[in-house]
Amino acid sequence: MTSVLFDVTHGYGSQIGVSEILEIFGSIASGFACPLKREHERLLHKCFLPLHGVAGSEKYHEQLSFLVMQFIQKDHHLLPAVLTAILRYWPQRSASRQIHFLSEVADIISFAKPAQFQAFYPPLFERISFCIESSHFQVAEYAMGLLNVQTIYSNVFENPKLRKWILPNLLESLQKAKVSWNNTVRQISADIMDFIKSLDIEIYRQHEMRIQLQILDDKSELVKLHNVLNIPPPVLIHKYDEVPQDDVDIEEEERKSADLPLKKNSPRSRCLDIEREA
């Protein structure tokens, strides 16, 4: 059975029957004795974890996630290495696979201890921020929902030392999600930002200052571009502003209107008929 999984991992075999094989391995792993043998750990790292990187893994991801959780429940020391491997195989385009990965990560980090959390939080929040900025609303919702996991909440929001490293980048991703096309994503991101503002006003003010500086930089770059191209900067006219009448050539407008065909029974046509009769 392992040879079949190795073939699938390297792209040589079919994925038919993989979910059933993983289900069998899951029932076997649930009966492993503690501590785990070295060959079992090697099987996890060499055979099972690489299956996350196979295209179409959503077909058997439920069984694979159950199998991985059996190993972690038997030995919590495997958690950092397992989570690091999953983050390495993270899908970039498939929204359905990203949702499966987020669900599995939520289950895994619920077993993490504070000392273990220190080992994997940088790549973890890099992926969470990546998913929050996703244009797929379900991926963004799942990623923001991951912040409610007790392990993340207690190790980030209740830890001032980690807050100053994680929240600035997280706020940038939430700022982008705040202008999402989906109403639910916009509402959730705004609620999280309000919570961070009430939790640590200093970090939130620094975030607002960065946004203002970025706007000023964008304006200065636009002015530089117009100067290089020798183009006058655009003058924006509000829709309620009056257009200067001096710029309108009245004679030209009358000439154009005279060339247009007249509608029957219009006031102008009746006036012309009266002039002809006179």
N, C-alpha and C positions, 0 to 999 in steps of 0.2 A: 504493500500500500504506500509506503514511503517513496518508492520509485515512481509511482504515478504522480505524487505530489511534487517531486523534484522535476519531472517532465513538464508539469503545468507551470512551475516557477520559471523555468528556462524557456517557456514558449513552445515546447515540442509536443505536448500532449493536449488532449481535449479536456474541457472542464466538466464534462458529463460525469456524474457520480462523485465529484469532489465533495459536495456537501454531505453525502452519505458517509464517505470515508472520514471526514472531520468529525462527524457525529459519533462514529465508533471510537475514534481517538479521544473524544471528549469524555465518553463513559469510562474508557480505560484510565485516563489521567485523573479522574475523580477518585480512583482507588489507589493512587500512588501513595507510598509511605513517605513520611517526613523524617529527615531531610531528603530532598530529591537527589537521585543519583546523577552523576556527571553526564552519563549518556542521555538521560532525559532532558537535562538542560541544553545539551548540544543539539538534540532533536528539535527543541523549541527554537533555538537561534538559527539553525541551518535549514530547517524544513518548514516550520509553521509560520514564523514571522515574515519571511520573504513572500509568502502568499499575499500579503497586503499590497504588494506592488504590482500585482498582475492586473491587467486591464480586464474589466468584467468581474472583479472580485465581489461586487455587490450580490452576486448570485449565491455565494456561499459565506458571506461575511457574518451572518448570524451564528452559524456553527463554528466559524473560526474564532469569533469573539468569545464564545462560551468556552472553547478549548483553552485560549490564552488565559482566561480568568481562572481556570482550574489550576494552572501553574502558579499564578500570583497568590491565590488563596493558600496554596501549599507552602510557598516561600515568598514572603514579602520583600526579601532582598533582591528579587528579580525585577521589581517594579521599575526602577530607573532605567535599566537596560532595555526592558520591553517597551516602555513609553518612548524612549529615544529612537528605537527602531521604527516604531509606528509613525512618529513625526518625520522620520527620514523618508518613508514611503508615502507621504501625504500626497493625495491626488491634486492636480493643479486645475483641471478643467471640469471633471465630472461632478456635478452638484449632488447626485444621488450617493456617490462614493464618499464625498465630503461629509454628508449627513451621517452616514454609517460610522465614519471615523470619529466624528464629534461625539456620537453616542458611546462608542467604545472608550474614548478617552475619559468621558464623564464617569464611567464605571470603574476605570482603572485608578484614577486619582482619588477616588473615594477611600482607597486603602492606603494612600500615601501618608507618611509621617512628616512632621515639619523638617527634619534633617534631610529626608529624601527630596522634599519639595525644592530645597535649595539647589539640588543638582540638575533639575530639568526645567525650571521655570522660564529661562530665557527663550529656548526654542518653542516651548509650549505657548507662551504669549505672542510669539511671532506668528504662529499659526492661527491663534485666536483672532489677532488683529487682522490677518489676511482674510479670514472668513467673515469678519464683521463688515469689511469693505466690499464684500461680494455683492454683485447685482442680483443674485438669486435670493429672494426674500426668505426662503426657508433656511438656507445656509446661514444668513445673517442672524435670523432669530435663534437658531440652535447655538450659534457662537456666543451671542449675548446671554442666552440662558445658561451657558456654561459658567458664567460668573456667579451664579447662585449656588453652585456646588459648595458644600460646607468647607471642604479643604481649601479651595481658592479663596473663599470669603475670609476665613480665619487667617490664612497665611499672607494675604495681600491687603485687604481693606482694614484689617485689625493689626497690621504690622507696619509701623511708620517707616522702618528701614527699607522694606521692599516697596512701599508705596511710591517713594520718590524715584525709583528706577522703573517701575511698571506703568504707573498711571499716566505720565506724559505721553508715551506712545499710544496707550490705550485711548486717551482723550482725542488724539488725532484721528484714529480710526472711527471713533464714535461721532466725531464732527463730520466725517464724510458720510456716515450712515444717516446722519440727521437730515441730509438732503436727498435721501433715497426716494425712488418713485413709489415705494410701498408705504402706506399710512401706518401700518403696525410697526414696521422697522423704524420709522421716524419717531413714533411715540415712545418705543422702548429705549431707543438711544437717548432721547431727550430726558427720560426719567432717570437713566443711569448717570447722565451728566449732572443732573440736579442733585442726585445722591452724592456724587463725588464732590460737588461744590459744597454741600453741607458737611461732608466728612473732612475735607482738607481744602480750605479756601485759598491757601497760599499756592498750592499746585494748580488750582483752577485759574487763579489770576495769572500765573506764569503762562498757562496755555492761552489765555486771551491775549496776552502781550505778544506771543509768537504769532497768533493769527493776524493781529494788527500789523506787525512788522512784515509779515508775508504779503499783506495787501499793499503796503507801501513799496515793497520791492517789486511787486508786479507792475505797479503804476510807473515806477522809475524805469523799469525795463521797457515798458511801452513807449515812454517818451524818448529813450535812447534809440529805439528802433525807428521811430518817426524821424529823428534827427539824422540817422545814418542814411535812410532812404530819401531824405529831403522831402518828406510828406508832412503837410501841416497837421497838427493833432486834430482829431475829430471834435466837432462842436455839437453837443447833444442838445436838441430842442425838445422841451417837454411837450407833450401832446396838447396841453392846455395853453401853451404860449401862443401869442398872436404872431403870424407871419408878417414882416414889414411890407407895407403896401407899395413902397418905393421900388421894390424888386419886381413888381408885376407890370408888364408892358400892357397898358389898357388898349392901345391901338392894335397891338398884335392880337389880343384876345377878341376884339371886335371883328378883326379881319377873319379870324378862324371861325367865329360864330356865324359870319355872313356866308361862308362857304358851305356850311352844313345845311342839309335839306330841312325844310320847315315842316313841322307837323300840322296836319289839318286842324282847323278850328282853334289853333293856339292864339294867344293874344297878339303875338307879333305878326302872324299870317293875316289876321283880321285887319290889323293896322295897314299892312301893305295893300290889301284889297281895297280899302277905303281910299288910299292915295292914288291907286290906279284909276278908280271910278271918277275921282275928282279931276 
